[in-house]
Amino acid sequence: MSRFRFYILPRLLLALSVLALAAGLWVLWLSLGQPMPTAALACRQAETARFLAPGQLLATGEVHLDEGYTEQDAWAVLRRGEGYALAELERTAGFLWTVDWLWSSDPVGSAPLFTFATARSTWWDPGEVWRDDYDIGDTDTYVQTVPLAVCDDPAAVRLEGELLVAGGWEDPQAVYAERAVPIIWSPAENGVWVGEPVSALMPHSPDDPTVLGGSILIWCRAYDAGGNLIASCDPSAR
């Protein structure tokens, strides 16, 4: 009896406590959306959950917007066969990661330059004063986003580009000169380039001023060390 009380029982209680702690941590992990310790593992988990074959992680980066707010904390670009994938990640508990959104492109084939827009937030003209009779058609509304580009040509040393929000009722080429905003690009890794956050005006529909928005379009051009154009991307030509 004394052997059970002083030797077996303490060890049994310790084992049960460890099992209860492990079960509690498992439930907590599930309730947090099954976060992973790295962005790469979070991307792999998201692909598995969507029954996708694993892609090649090219680059990741954190999101820092100047205006507005987004729940996205980081992005990841993956190579998936003949196309690419963009993952938007959210930080959980300060050091764990979950994929909030995963989008895969159609096969791009031999296209040497491909672009994404990520971490979108909406904000209003700071000069406007909120009124009781406020109408969204009375003020300018902007979307801020982080542009991304992938260039397969290793000779690319500089990127130039512009970003535009074009309404479905507009011809992008017709409003390009008026509203396109320049992008400042920096190389990340593995052919991925990241632009500084860009704020672009969201157009209002001419038929209804309360209807605004459209598609985010990114023009991009890649140059080699000699300043020669080696690749370009024109979304209005797609």
N, C-alpha and C positions, 0 to 999 in steps of 0.2 A: 504493500500500500504506500509506504513511504517513497519507494522508487517511482511509482506513478505520480505522486504529488510533487516531488522535488526534481524529478528528471524528465519524465515523459510529458506531464501536463504543461510545464512552461514552454517546451519546444512545440507542443501542439498549438498552444495559444499564439506563439510567435508565427507559426506557419499560417494559421488562420488570419492573423493580422496582415501578413504580407499578401495573402490572397485577396483580402478585402481592399487593401490599398491598391493592388493591381487592378481590381475590378472597378474601383472608383476612378482611377486614372483613365481606364479604358472608356468608361461612360463619359468622362469629361472630354476626352479626345474626340469622341463621336459628336458630342454636343457642340464642339467648336468647329465642326466641319472637316474633321480628320486632317488637321494641319501637319506639314512636314518641316523638318529642320532646315532644308535648303530649297531654293527656288527650283533647282534642277529636279529634285525628288517630287516637288509639288506638280511640276509639269508632267513628269512621267506618270504620276498618279492620275492626273486629269485625262491623259491619253488613254490609260487603261480603263478608266470609268466610262469613256466614250467608245470603247472597243477599237481604238486606233493603234496602229503599230507605232513603236517609239520613234520619235524624230531625233535629229541631231541638234542639241542646244548650241546656238551660235553666240549669243550674247544676252546679258541681262543688265538692267540699270534701274536705279531708284527714280521716283517721280517727285519733282518739286515744281509746283505751279506758282505763278506770280499772282494770279487772280482766280476767284471762284474757289470751288472745293470739289475734290474727287475722293472717293473711298479707295481708289487704287494707289498702292504704295510702290509698285515696281512693275516692270514689263520684262518679257522674255521673247526673243525671236528664235524660232526653230526651223531647221530645214526638214521638209517632209517630202521625200521622193523628188518629184519635179516641181514642187511648190514650196510654200513657206507657211508657217503658223505663227500667230501672235497670241501670247498669253498675257493676261492682265492679272496681277497678283495682289493679294491683300495680306498685310502683316497681322498676325494673331498673337496675343500674349507677349508682344514685344520682340519675339525672336523666331516664331514659327510662320510658315507661309501656306496660303491656300490660293488656288487658281479661281478667280472670280469669273473669268470669261476666257474662252479659248476659241480662236477662229482660224480656220485653215483656208488658204487661197486655192483657187483652181491651179492646175499645172501651168507653170509659166514658161516651160520649155527652155529655149535658149535666150530668153530675155535677160540681158545682163544687169538690169536695174529695176528694182521693185520697191514700192513705198507703202508705209502704213501710217495711220494716225491713231494715237492712243491717249488715254488719260484725259478725256474730254470733260470740261466744266463750263457752265454758262454764267455770265455776269452781265450787269447792266452798266450803262454810262455813269460813272461816279458823280458826274455833275448834276444828275437828275435828283430831285427831291421827291420822296414818297408822298403821295397825296391820297385822300380818301377816294377820289374819283380816278385813280391811276388806271391807265389802259396800256397794255403791252405794246399797242401800236403807236404810242406817243413818244417812245424813246428808242435809242439805239441799243441793240442787244448783241453781245459778242460771245463767241465760243473760244475757249483757250484749249489747246491740245499740244501734245508732244509728237512731232513728226519723226518717223524712223525710215531708213532706207537700207536696202541690201544691194551691194554691187559685187558681182562675181568676178569682175576684172581686177586682178591684183595690181594693175598699172594705175588705178585710180588713186590720186593723192589729194584731190579737192572736189567738193560737191557744191553746186549752187542750186537754188530752187525757190519756189514760191508756193504759198498755200492760199486757197480760196474756198469759201463756202458758197456754193451755187445752188439756187432754188431750182426745182424741177421745171419751172416755167421760164428759165433763163438759158441763154446760150453762153456756156462758160467762156468761150473765146471773146464774146462781145463785152463781158464785164471783167475780163482778166486785167486789162490795163488800169481799170478804175479801182478794183478792190483787192487784187492779189497782194499778199504780204510776204516780204523776203524771209528766208529761213537761213539761220546761221548753223552750219553743220560741223560736227566734230566726230572723228573716228572712234568707234568703240572697239570691237574685235571681230575677227573672222568675216570681214567685209561688211559689217553692220555699222551704220552711221546714225547718230542721234542728233536731232536739232534742238535748239533752245525753244522753250515754250512759246507758241505763237498765238496771238489773239486776232481773230478775224471776224469781221462784221457778218451777222446773220441777216440775210435779206428778208424783207416783208413781201408777202404776196400782193401784187397790184390789185387783185380782186377783193382781198380781205386783209387789212393791215394787222389783224390779230394773228394771222397765220404767218409763221416765220420759220426759218431753218432751211435745210437742204443737205446736199452731199459735200463732204470735205474732200477737196481735190488737191493733189500735190504734184506740181511740176518739178522735175529734178534733172540735173545734167552733171555728168562726171567727166573730169579732166585729168590728163596725165601730167607728169612733171614738166613737160614742154608746153603746157597750156592747150593741148589738142583735145577736142571733144571726142570721147571714146564711147559714151553711152548716154542715152536720154530717156526720159519717161514723160509722156504727154497724156494725162488722163482724159482730155477732151477728144482724143483720137481713138479711144477704146470703143 
